[in-house]
């Protein structure tokens, strides 16, 4: 029997994706705008769950063609991956981490928490091999995790070693967290 991927384990933890909860993304346009591919587990997460909010804590950010270089242009939508990545890069510069060698331009943010923590990739090498970097706002520290988004989430939800930065969060050990995407939140508010 073949080992299950982290994404397959994640879908079991989160429950089956609800019909219509995923987002259709023009990945060719997004990847052209950003000048890079994106990890396959993240693409699957977006395709099946959309811009999901996990446990009222961690928002997985939907990709857009608006990059950090274009997020302040007139008419650019507020928020989104471009703006939050620009904020993450500014935080990287302001905190000047010495234990991780990277340039701000190598960071792309895929998630943000209600605690003001950032979740991003260090975009070196093949996208499926990008490590997850977490900025812990409370500690004002960056932590590198040498695995991808799905494995990071699986470890957090199973309270596994290697993601201790998440031990004090509502997602720690929550093997079936609540989840909702922006379309479902709008629908629930009657908009």
C-alpha positions as CSV (number, residue, x, y, z in Angstrom):
1,X,0.0,0.0,0.0
2,X,1.4,3.4,-1.0
3,X,1.9,6.0,1.7
4,X,-0.6,8.8,1.6
5,X,0.5,12.3,0.8
6,X,0.3,15.0,3.4
7,X,-2.5,16.6,1.4
8,X,-4.5,13.3,1.4
9,X,-4.1,13.1,5.2
10,X,-5.1,16.8,5.5
11,X,-8.4,16.2,3.6
12,X,-9.2,13.5,6.0
13,X,-8.5,15.8,9.0
14,X,-10.5,18.7,7.6
15,X,-13.3,16.5,6.5
16,X,-14.2,16.1,2.8
17,X,-14.2,19.4,1.0
18,X,-17.7,20.8,0.7
19,X,-19.1,21.0,-2.9
20,X,-18.4,24.4,-4.4
21,X,-15.9,25.5,-1.6
22,X,-12.8,25.5,-3.9
23,X,-11.6,28.4,-6.0
24,X,-10.9,28.3,-9.7
25,X,-7.6,29.9,-10.3
26,X,-5.9,30.9,-13.5
27,X,-2.6,29.5,-12.4
28,X,-0.8,30.4,-15.6
29,X,-1.7,34.1,-15.1
30,X,-0.8,33.9,-11.4
31,X,2.5,32.2,-12.0
32,X,3.4,34.6,-14.8
33,X,2.6,37.6,-12.5
34,X,4.7,36.2,-9.7
35,X,7.5,34.9,-12.0
36,X,7.4,31.4,-10.3
37,X,5.3,28.3,-10.0
38,X,3.5,27.4,-6.8
39,X,3.5,24.2,-4.7
40,X,1.1,21.5,-5.8
41,X,-0.2,20.9,-2.2
42,X,-1.1,24.6,-2.0
43,X,-2.8,24.5,-5.4
44,X,-4.8,21.4,-4.2
45,X,-5.8,23.3,-1.0
46,X,-7.1,26.2,-3.0
47,X,-8.8,24.0,-5.5
48,X,-10.7,22.1,-2.9
49,X,-11.1,24.5,0.0
50,X,-10.6,28.0,-1.4
51,X,-9.3,30.8,0.8
52,X,-10.1,28.8,3.9
53,X,-10.1,30.0,7.5
54,X,-9.1,27.2,9.8
55,X,-10.4,27.2,13.3
56,X,-11.1,30.9,13.2
57,X,-7.4,31.4,13.4
58,X,-5.3,30.7,10.2
59,X,-6.4,32.1,6.9
60,X,-5.0,30.4,3.8
61,X,-4.6,33.3,1.3
62,X,-5.9,32.9,-2.2
63,X,-3.4,33.6,-5.0
64,X,-3.9,36.7,-7.2
65,X,-2.0,38.3,-10.1
66,X,-1.4,41.3,-7.8
67,X,2.2,41.0,-6.6
68,X,3.9,43.0,-3.8
69,X,5.4,45.2,-6.5
70,X,1.9,46.1,-7.8
71,X,-0.3,46.0,-4.6
72,X,-0.1,49.8,-4.1
73,X,-1.0,50.7,-7.6
74,X,-4.2,52.7,-8.1
75,X,-7.1,50.4,-8.5
76,X,-5.3,47.3,-7.1
77,X,-7.6,45.4,-4.7
78,X,-6.8,45.8,-1.1
79,X,-5.6,42.8,0.8
80,X,-4.7,39.6,-0.9
81,X,-1.5,37.7,-1.4
82,X,0.4,40.7,-2.9
83,X,-0.3,43.0,0.0
84,X,0.3,40.5,2.8
85,X,3.5,39.4,1.1
86,X,4.6,43.0,1.0
87,X,3.9,43.2,4.7
88,X,5.8,40.0,5.4
89,X,8.8,41.2,3.5
90,X,8.8,44.5,5.4
91,X,8.6,42.5,8.7
92,X,11.5,40.4,7.5
93,X,13.5,43.5,6.9
94,X,12.5,45.1,10.2
95,X,13.3,42.0,12.3
96,X,16.5,41.2,10.4
97,X,16.6,37.5,11.3
98,X,20.1,36.1,11.4
99,X,19.4,32.4,11.7
100,X,17.8,32.1,8.2
101,X,19.7,33.3,5.2
102,X,17.2,34.8,2.7
103,X,16.3,38.0,1.0
104,X,12.9,39.6,1.5
105,X,12.1,39.0,-2.2
106,X,12.4,35.2,-1.7
107,X,9.3,35.2,0.6
108,X,5.8,34.6,-0.6
109,X,3.0,34.5,2.1
110,X,0.4,31.8,1.9
111,X,-1.3,32.4,5.3
112,X,-1.9,34.8,8.1
113,X,-3.3,34.3,11.6
114,X,-5.5,36.3,13.9
115,X,-2.5,36.6,16.1
116,X,-0.7,38.6,13.4
117,X,1.6,35.6,12.6
118,X,2.7,35.2,8.9
119,X,3.1,31.9,7.1
120,X,5.2,32.0,4.0
121,X,7.5,30.0,1.7
122,X,11.1,30.5,1.1
123,X,11.0,30.3,-2.7
124,X,14.2,28.6,-3.5
125,X,14.4,25.6,-5.8
126,X,11.3,23.7,-7.0
127,X,8.0,24.9,-5.5
128,X,7.1,21.5,-4.1
129,X,10.4,21.7,-2.0
130,X,9.9,25.2,-0.6
131,X,10.1,25.2,3.2
132,X,7.5,27.0,5.3
133,X,8.7,30.0,7.3
134,X,6.6,31.2,10.2
135,X,6.8,34.7,11.7
136,X,5.7,34.5,15.3
137,X,4.5,38.0,16.2
138,X,4.5,37.3,19.9
139,X,8.1,36.2,19.9
140,X,9.1,38.5,17.1
141,X,11.0,35.5,15.6
142,X,11.1,33.5,12.4
143,X,11.1,29.7,12.3
144,X,11.9,27.6,9.3
145,X,10.2,24.3,8.7
146,X,11.7,22.1,6.0
147,X,8.5,20.8,4.6
148,X,5.5,22.2,2.7
149,X,2.1,23.7,3.5
150,X,0.1,20.5,3.8
151,X,2.6,18.7,6.0
152,X,2.9,21.8,8.2
153,X,-0.9,21.8,8.7
154,X,-1.0,18.1,9.3
155,X,1.7,18.3,11.9
156,X,-0.1,21.2,13.7
157,X,-3.5,19.5,13.6
158,X,-2.0,16.3,15.0
159,X,0.2,18.1,17.5
160,X,3.3,16.5,16.1
161,X,6.9,17.4,16.7
162,X,8.6,20.0,14.5
163,X,6.0,22.8,14.7
164,X,6.2,23.8,18.4
165,X,5.7,27.4,17.3
166,X,2.0,26.5,16.9
167,X,1.6,24.8,20.3
168,X,-0.2,27.7,21.9
169,X,-2.6,28.3,19.0
170,X,-6.2,27.1,18.7
171,X,-5.2,24.7,15.9
172,X,-2.8,22.7,17.9
173,X,-4.1,19.1,18.1
174,X,-7.5,20.0,16.7
175,X,-7.9,17.1,14.3
176,X,-11.2,18.4,13.0
177,X,-11.1,22.2,13.1
178,X,-13.9,24.4,11.8
179,X,-13.3,25.8,8.4
180,X,-15.0,28.2,6.1
181,X,-13.9,30.2,3.0
182,X,-14.7,33.8,2.1
183,X,-17.7,32.8,-0.1
184,X,-19.2,30.8,2.7
185,X,-18.6,33.6,5.2
186,X,-20.3,36.1,2.8
187,X,-23.2,33.7,2.3
188,X,-23.7,33.2,6.0
189,X,-23.8,37.0,6.5
190,X,-26.5,37.2,3.7
191,X,-24.3,39.1,1.3
